[in-house]
């Protein structure tokens, strides 16, 4: 009789462990899914930022900004000095 009670307690403890483990597994799976969605959103944002950076850093845009904002001009050939090492 004692053996049956001990085995019943072991089975009960084992079943509670299975239920707890399954619950934790589902909770972690939901968290993983949320993190994957965040990662995907961040990858999309990263792509947008790279595209924006490449647009803002084009040679023509920088040259126009230098001429307009800073009053810079392209030097004439006579004003150019080539330095050789």
C-alpha positions, 0 to 999 in steps of 0.5 A, spaced: 500 500 500 505 504 501 508 503 495 502 504 491 502 511 495 509 513 493 508 511 486 502 515 485 505 521 488 511 520 483 506 520 478 503 526 480 509 530 481 511 528 474 505 530 471 505 537 474 512 537 472 510 536 465 504 541 465 509 546 468 514 545 462 509 545 457 507 552 460 514 554 460 515 552 453 509 555 450 511 562 454 518 562 451 515 560 444 510 566 444 516 571 446 520 568 441 515 570 436 515 577 438 522 577 438 522 575 431 517 580 429 521 585 432 527 583 429 524 583 422 521 590 423 528 593 425 531 589 419 526 593 415 527 600 418 535 598 417 534 598 410 530 604 410 536 608 413 541 605 409 537 607 403 536 614 406 543 615 407 545 613 400 540 618 398 543 623 402 550 622 401 550 622 393 556 626 390 551 631 386 547 633 392 553 634 397 556 638 391 549 642 391 549 643 398 556 646 398 555 651 393 549 653 396 550 653 403 557 654 403 558 658 397 564 653 395 566 653 387 570 649 383 577 651 382 579 653 375 585 649 372 590 655 373 588 655 381 589 647 381 596 645 384 598 638 383 603 635 389 607 629 387 610 625 393 
